[in-house]
Amino acid sequence: MLLPGVGLRYEFATAAGPRVGIIARRDGGFEIVGYDRRDPDRSVTLFKLTAEEADAVAEILGAPRIAERFADLTREVPGLSAGQVEVDEGSPYAGRLLGDTRARTLTGASIVAIVRGDEVIASPAPSDVLAAGDVLVVIGTPEGIAGVERILRG
């Protein structure tokens, strides 16, 4: 659920019954909240996570699901899409820095994660080296995502 000016809230009921919420804040932080069984509209912040702490938790819990979460985000924001672009063996960017692609500058799309086997590099830096077989999680317009594909093909 979109929280205007705040971020996104995800909710789920645990197998034991209580509802839990995760608020992904626009500033990069996260809040884990619990809901009162008697008043389901009332939440209590259980704890807060920095972006780095949330990345660590995501890796522990199965980070390949990050792409699914970005897909949820794109459903909430009109005009925004999520895509996955593979770095092929013959890509001129295999073995080079992510920043060398200039993908964001040239397309307006953002590479928000690199999936390498079972490992996920969330919020990759321009200094991260791309490898053949990497799958890039890209957020942007459909045209921007297609532009990233073209760049990686060379």
DADAFEN-V351957 format. One record per residue. N is the residue number from 1. NEAR is the number of other C-alpha atoms within 8 Angstrom. Layout:
n={N,N}
near={NEAR,NEAR}
This chain:
n={1,2,3,4,5,6,7,8,9,10,11,12,13,14,15,16,17,18,19,20,21,22,23,24,25,26,27,28,29,30,31,32,33,34,35,36,37,38,39,40,41,42,43,44,45,46,47,48,49,50,51,52,53,54,55,56,57,58,59,60,61,62,63,64,65,66,67,68,69,70,71,72,73,74,75,76,77,78,79,80,81,82,83,84,85,86,87,88,89,90,91,92,93,94,95,96,97,98,99,100,101,102,103,104,105,106,107,108,109,110,111,112,113,114,115,116,117,118,119,120,121,122,123,124,125,126,127,128,129,130,131,132,133,134,135,136,137,138,139,140,141,142,143,144,145,146,147,148,149,150,151,152,153,154}
near={6,7,8,5,5,7,11,11,11,8,8,7,8,8,5,4,6,10,10,12,12,11,12,11,11,8,4,8,12,13,13,13,13,12,14,10,6,4,7,8,6,7,9,8,9,8,7,9,11,9,9,7,8,11,9,8,8,10,10,7,6,7,11,9,7,8,9,7,8,10,10,8,9,13,9,8,7,6,6,11,11,13,8,8,10,10,16,11,7,7,11,8,13,13,8,10,12,13,10,8,9,8,14,9,6,7,11,9,13,9,13,11,12,13,13,10,6,7,9,12,9,8,7,10,7,8,7,9,9,12,10,12,9,13,11,13,14,14,15,13,10,8,8,11,15,8,11,12,10,8,9,12,10,6}
